[in-house]
C-alpha cells in the first residue's frame, strides 16, 4: 500500500480479515471468567451497563474490542481492578492456545463460588486443607 509521500505502509490488521486480536480474545476470556465467578449472566451485565447480552457475548469472544471506559465499568461491576483483564497476557502471547487443563473450567468456577459463599473462616480453612490433602494423594 502506498501513501501520498511514496513510502509503503503495512496493511492495517482487521478482525474481518485476520480474526480477533489475541489481546481482545484474552481480555474477553477474563471477562467471562470474572462474570461467572461473580455469578452474573451476560444478560445481567448487559442490563447493568445498558447494552444487549449479544454485545457482552461478542466482548467475551473477542469479536469486538472493549473500550477503556467500558473496561473500567466492567471492572467496577465485577469488583476487580482493570489490570485483572490483562493478567496472564504474557503467557497467553507465547502460547496461542493453552491446553484445556490450564484454563479454568465451569466446575472450578462453581467450586470457587461455593467456597466464597461459606461465611465461616474455620470451615473454609478445613475445606482448603482437605482439598490439598486429596490433591497430594492423587499426585503421589
C-alpha atoms as an extended CHARMM CRD file, in Angstrom:
* protein
*
       140  EXT
         1         1  UNK       CA              0.0000000000        0.0000000000        0.0000000000  PROA      1               0.0000000000
         2         2  UNK       CA              1.4710000000        3.3830000000       -0.9990000000  PROA      2               0.0000000000
         3         3  UNK       CA              0.8920000000        6.6030000000        0.8880000000  PROA      3               0.0000000000
         4         4  UNK       CA              0.9100000000       10.0610000000       -0.7020000000  PROA      4               0.0000000000
         5         5  UNK       CA              4.6050000000       10.5880000000        0.0510000000  PROA      5               0.0000000000
         6         6  UNK       CA              5.6540000000        7.4130000000       -1.7760000000  PROA      6               0.0000000000
         7         7  UNK       CA              6.5030000000        5.3720000000        1.3330000000  PROA      7               0.0000000000
         8         8  UNK       CA              4.8660000000        1.9960000000        1.6670000000  PROA      8               0.0000000000
         9         9  UNK       CA              2.6840000000        1.2430000000        4.6760000000  PROA      9               0.0000000000
        10        10  UNK       CA              1.7360000000       -2.1160000000        6.0650000000  PROA      10              0.0000000000
        11        11  UNK       CA             -1.9040000000       -3.0190000000        5.8660000000  PROA      11              0.0000000000
        12        12  UNK       CA             -3.9290000000       -2.4910000000        8.9890000000  PROA      12              0.0000000000
        13        13  UNK       CA             -4.9680000000       -5.6240000000       10.9000000000  PROA      13              0.0000000000
        14        14  UNK       CA             -8.7240000000       -6.1270000000       10.6890000000  PROA      14              0.0000000000
        15        15  UNK       CA            -10.8760000000       -8.5820000000       12.6120000000  PROA      15              0.0000000000
        16        16  UNK       CA            -12.8150000000       -9.3810000000        9.4480000000  PROA      16              0.0000000000
        17        17  UNK       CA             -9.7070000000      -10.3570000000        7.5130000000  PROA      17              0.0000000000
        18        18  UNK       CA             -7.3750000000      -11.6530000000       10.2490000000  PROA      18              0.0000000000
        19        19  UNK       CA             -9.7490000000      -12.7210000000       13.0220000000  PROA      19              0.0000000000
        20        20  UNK       CA             -9.9330000000      -11.2230000000       16.5140000000  PROA      20              0.0000000000
        21        21  UNK       CA             -6.7720000000       -9.7850000000       18.0200000000  PROA      21              0.0000000000
        22        22  UNK       CA             -5.2490000000      -12.2040000000       20.5800000000  PROA      22              0.0000000000
        23        23  UNK       CA             -5.2920000000       -9.4640000000       23.2410000000  PROA      23              0.0000000000
        24        24  UNK       CA             -9.0270000000       -8.9040000000       22.6980000000  PROA      24              0.0000000000
        25        25  UNK       CA             -9.6050000000      -12.6730000000       22.9590000000  PROA      25              0.0000000000
        26        26  UNK       CA             -7.6240000000      -12.8180000000       26.2270000000  PROA      26              0.0000000000
        27        27  UNK       CA             -9.4910000000       -9.8500000000       27.7370000000  PROA      27              0.0000000000
        28        28  UNK       CA            -12.7840000000      -11.4510000000       26.6730000000  PROA      28              0.0000000000
        29        29  UNK       CA            -11.8610000000      -14.7400000000       28.3320000000  PROA      29              0.0000000000
        30        30  UNK       CA            -11.0120000000      -12.9000000000       31.5280000000  PROA      30              0.0000000000
        31        31  UNK       CA            -14.3740000000      -11.1270000000       31.3340000000  PROA      31              0.0000000000
        32        32  UNK       CA            -16.1880000000      -14.4640000000       31.0310000000  PROA      32              0.0000000000
        33        33  UNK       CA            -14.3150000000      -15.9660000000       33.9880000000  PROA      33              0.0000000000
        34        34  UNK       CA            -14.8900000000      -12.8730000000       36.1350000000  PROA      34              0.0000000000
        35        35  UNK       CA            -18.5750000000      -12.7770000000       35.1880000000  PROA      35              0.0000000000
        36        36  UNK       CA            -19.0780000000      -16.4480000000       36.0370000000  PROA      36              0.0000000000
        37        37  UNK       CA            -17.1870000000      -16.1350000000       39.3220000000  PROA      37              0.0000000000
        38        38  UNK       CA            -19.4330000000      -13.2090000000       40.2200000000  PROA      38              0.0000000000
        39        39  UNK       CA            -22.4940000000      -15.3190000000       39.3960000000  PROA      39              0.0000000000
        40        40  UNK       CA            -23.6480000000      -12.9200000000       36.6810000000  PROA      40              0.0000000000
        41        41  UNK       CA            -25.1660000000      -13.7050000000       33.3060000000  PROA      41              0.0000000000
        42        42  UNK       CA            -24.4210000000      -11.9690000000       30.0350000000  PROA      42              0.0000000000
        43        43  UNK       CA            -27.9560000000      -10.5710000000       30.2150000000  PROA      43              0.0000000000
        44        44  UNK       CA            -27.3560000000       -9.3020000000       33.7550000000  PROA      44              0.0000000000
        45        45  UNK       CA            -24.1870000000       -7.4730000000       32.7570000000  PROA      45              0.0000000000
        46        46  UNK       CA            -25.9530000000       -6.0690000000       29.7130000000  PROA      46              0.0000000000
        47        47  UNK       CA            -28.8000000000       -4.6870000000       31.8290000000  PROA      47              0.0000000000
        48        48  UNK       CA            -26.4050000000       -3.1720000000       34.3790000000  PROA      48              0.0000000000
        49        49  UNK       CA            -24.4070000000       -1.3860000000       31.6990000000  PROA      49              0.0000000000
        50        50  UNK       CA            -27.1890000000       -0.5860000000       29.2300000000  PROA      50              0.0000000000
        51        51  UNK       CA            -26.2780000000       -2.9440000000       26.4040000000  PROA      51              0.0000000000
        52        52  UNK       CA            -27.5560000000       -6.2160000000       24.9820000000  PROA      52              0.0000000000
        53        53  UNK       CA            -26.3130000000       -9.6250000000       26.0330000000  PROA      53              0.0000000000
        54        54  UNK       CA            -25.1190000000      -10.0660000000       22.4290000000  PROA      54              0.0000000000
        55        55  UNK       CA            -22.5790000000       -7.2630000000       22.9470000000  PROA      55              0.0000000000
        56        56  UNK       CA            -21.3180000000       -8.9580000000       26.1220000000  PROA      56              0.0000000000
        57        57  UNK       CA            -21.1290000000      -12.2230000000       24.1840000000  PROA      57              0.0000000000
        58        58  UNK       CA            -19.0670000000      -10.5570000000       21.4460000000  PROA      58              0.0000000000
        59        59  UNK       CA            -16.7900000000       -8.9990000000       24.0780000000  PROA      59              0.0000000000
        60        60  UNK       CA            -16.2110000000      -12.4190000000       25.6350000000  PROA      60              0.0000000000
        61        61  UNK       CA            -15.3770000000      -13.9490000000       22.2530000000  PROA      61              0.0000000000
        62        62  UNK       CA            -13.0290000000      -11.1010000000       21.3630000000  PROA      62              0.0000000000
        63        63  UNK       CA            -15.1320000000      -10.2320000000       18.3270000000  PROA      63              0.0000000000
        64        64  UNK       CA            -15.3920000000       -6.5970000000       19.3680000000  PROA      64              0.0000000000
        65        65  UNK       CA            -12.9490000000       -4.5650000000       21.4100000000  PROA      65              0.0000000000
        66        66  UNK       CA            -13.8030000000       -3.2800000000       24.8350000000  PROA      66              0.0000000000
        67        67  UNK       CA            -13.2000000000        0.4580000000       25.1010000000  PROA      67              0.0000000000
        68        68  UNK       CA            -11.2560000000        1.8270000000       28.0520000000  PROA      68              0.0000000000
        69        69  UNK       CA            -14.3750000000        3.3640000000       29.6230000000  PROA      69              0.0000000000
        70        70  UNK       CA            -16.3450000000        0.1280000000       29.2010000000  PROA      70              0.0000000000
        71        71  UNK       CA            -13.4570000000       -1.9080000000       30.6130000000  PROA      71              0.0000000000
        72        72  UNK       CA            -13.4720000000        0.3800000000       33.6470000000  PROA      72              0.0000000000
        73        73  UNK       CA            -17.2500000000       -0.1040000000       34.0640000000  PROA      73              0.0000000000
        74        74  UNK       CA            -16.8720000000       -3.8810000000       33.7970000000  PROA      74              0.0000000000
        75        75  UNK       CA            -14.0770000000       -3.8500000000       36.3760000000  PROA      75              0.0000000000
        76        76  UNK       CA            -16.2900000000       -1.8550000000       38.7520000000  PROA      76              0.0000000000
        77        77  UNK       CA            -19.2300000000       -4.2100000000       38.2040000000  PROA      77              0.0000000000
        78        78  UNK       CA            -17.1040000000       -7.3180000000       38.8070000000  PROA      78              0.0000000000
        79        79  UNK       CA            -15.2500000000       -5.6740000000       41.7490000000  PROA      79              0.0000000000
        80        80  UNK       CA            -11.9100000000       -6.2860000000       40.0300000000  PROA      80              0.0000000000
        81        81  UNK       CA             -9.0340000000       -3.9590000000       39.1810000000  PROA      81              0.0000000000
        82        82  UNK       CA             -8.7280000000       -3.1190000000       35.4810000000  PROA      82              0.0000000000
        83        83  UNK       CA             -5.4090000000       -4.9950000000       35.4940000000  PROA      83              0.0000000000
        84        84  UNK       CA             -7.3830000000       -8.2250000000       36.1640000000  PROA      84              0.0000000000
        85        85  UNK       CA             -8.3400000000       -8.3740000000       32.4850000000  PROA      85              0.0000000000
        86        86  UNK       CA             -4.6730000000       -8.4280000000       31.4300000000  PROA      86              0.0000000000
        87        87  UNK       CA             -3.3760000000      -10.9590000000       33.9730000000  PROA      87              0.0000000000
        88        88  UNK       CA             -1.6600000000      -13.8460000000       32.2340000000  PROA      88              0.0000000000
        89        89  UNK       CA             -1.4280000000      -11.9820000000       28.9420000000  PROA      89              0.0000000000
        90        90  UNK       CA              2.3280000000      -12.5530000000       28.6570000000  PROA      90              0.0000000000
        91        91  UNK       CA              1.9420000000      -16.3260000000       28.8670000000  PROA      91              0.0000000000
        92        92  UNK       CA             -1.0780000000      -16.2160000000       26.5460000000  PROA      92              0.0000000000
        93        93  UNK       CA              1.0510000000      -14.4490000000       23.9280000000  PROA      93              0.0000000000
        94        94  UNK       CA              3.6490000000      -17.2300000000       23.9540000000  PROA      94              0.0000000000
        95        95  UNK       CA              1.0290000000      -19.9940000000       23.8770000000  PROA      95              0.0000000000
        96        96  UNK       CA             -1.5170000000      -19.2410000000       21.1710000000  PROA      96              0.0000000000
        97        97  UNK       CA             -3.9750000000      -21.8030000000       22.5470000000  PROA      97              0.0000000000
        98        98  UNK       CA             -3.2960000000      -23.1540000000       26.0410000000  PROA      98              0.0000000000
        99        99  UNK       CA             -4.2640000000      -26.7630000000       26.6610000000  PROA      99              0.0000000000
       100       100  UNK       CA             -7.7260000000      -27.1540000000       28.2280000000  PROA      100             0.0000000000
       101       101  UNK       CA             -6.3260000000      -28.3230000000       31.5600000000  PROA      101             0.0000000000
       102       102  UNK       CA             -4.5990000000      -24.9470000000       32.0020000000  PROA      102             0.0000000000
       103       103  UNK       CA             -7.7990000000      -22.9600000000       31.5390000000  PROA      103             0.0000000000
       104       104  UNK       CA            -10.4230000000      -22.6620000000       34.2450000000  PROA      104             0.0000000000
       105       105  UNK       CA            -13.4770000000      -24.8480000000       33.6540000000  PROA      105             0.0000000000
       106       106  UNK       CA            -17.0520000000      -24.4130000000       34.8170000000  PROA      106             0.0000000000
       107       107  UNK       CA            -16.8120000000      -26.8480000000       37.7510000000  PROA      107             0.0000000000
       108       108  UNK       CA            -13.8000000000      -24.9300000000       39.0790000000  PROA      108             0.0000000000
       109       109  UNK       CA            -15.7870000000      -21.7060000000       38.8910000000  PROA      109             0.0000000000
       110       110  UNK       CA            -18.6420000000      -23.4010000000       40.7360000000  PROA      110             0.0000000000
       111       111  UNK       CA            -16.1920000000      -24.6360000000       43.3720000000  PROA      111             0.0000000000
       112       112  UNK       CA            -14.8160000000      -21.1320000000       43.9570000000  PROA      112             0.0000000000
       113       113  UNK       CA            -18.3070000000      -19.6270000000       44.1390000000  PROA      113             0.0000000000
       114       114  UNK       CA            -19.4290000000      -22.2830000000       46.6330000000  PROA      114             0.0000000000
       115       115  UNK       CA            -16.2680000000      -21.7600000000       48.7060000000  PROA      115             0.0000000000
       116       116  UNK       CA            -16.8310000000      -17.9820000000       48.7770000000  PROA      116             0.0000000000
       117       117  UNK       CA            -20.3970000000      -18.4880000000       49.9590000000  PROA      117             0.0000000000
       118       118  UNK       CA            -19.1490000000      -20.1100000000       53.1910000000  PROA      118             0.0000000000
       119       119  UNK       CA            -19.1480000000      -17.4540000000       55.9070000000  PROA      119             0.0000000000
       120       120  UNK       CA            -17.1680000000      -19.4040000000       58.4880000000  PROA      120             0.0000000000
       121       121  UNK       CA            -13.3640000000      -18.9570000000       58.0080000000  PROA      121             0.0000000000
       122       122  UNK       CA            -12.6640000000      -22.1240000000       60.0060000000  PROA      122             0.0000000000
       123       123  UNK       CA            -14.8270000000      -24.1980000000       57.6780000000  PROA      123             0.0000000000
       124       124  UNK       CA            -13.1110000000      -22.5930000000       54.6730000000  PROA      124             0.0000000000
       125       125  UNK       CA             -9.6990000000      -23.4680000000       56.1180000000  PROA      125             0.0000000000
       126       126  UNK       CA            -10.7150000000      -27.0890000000       56.8000000000  PROA      126             0.0000000000
       127       127  UNK       CA            -12.0510000000      -27.4520000000       53.2470000000  PROA      127             0.0000000000
       128       128  UNK       CA             -8.8500000000      -25.9900000000       51.8400000000  PROA      128             0.0000000000
       129       129  UNK       CA             -6.7510000000      -28.4520000000       53.8320000000  PROA      129             0.0000000000
       130       130  UNK       CA             -8.9880000000      -31.3210000000       52.6940000000  PROA      130             0.0000000000
       131       131  UNK       CA             -8.6570000000      -30.3130000000       49.0320000000  PROA      131             0.0000000000
       132       132  UNK       CA             -4.8570000000      -30.0150000000       49.3420000000  PROA      132             0.0000000000
       133       133  UNK       CA             -4.6730000000      -33.4350000000       51.0140000000  PROA      133             0.0000000000
       134       134  UNK       CA             -6.7950000000      -35.0620000000       48.3220000000  PROA      134             0.0000000000
       135       135  UNK       CA             -4.7230000000      -33.3910000000       45.5980000000  PROA      135             0.0000000000
       136       136  UNK       CA             -1.4500000000      -34.5280000000       47.1460000000  PROA      136             0.0000000000
       137       137  UNK       CA             -2.7120000000      -38.1080000000       47.4810000000  PROA      137             0.0000000000
       138       138  UNK       CA             -3.8310000000      -38.1100000000       43.8280000000  PROA      138             0.0000000000
       139       139  UNK       CA             -0.4610000000      -36.9120000000       42.5670000000  PROA      139             0.0000000000
       140       140  UNK       CA              1.5150000000      -39.3510000000       44.7430000000  PROA      140             0.0000000000
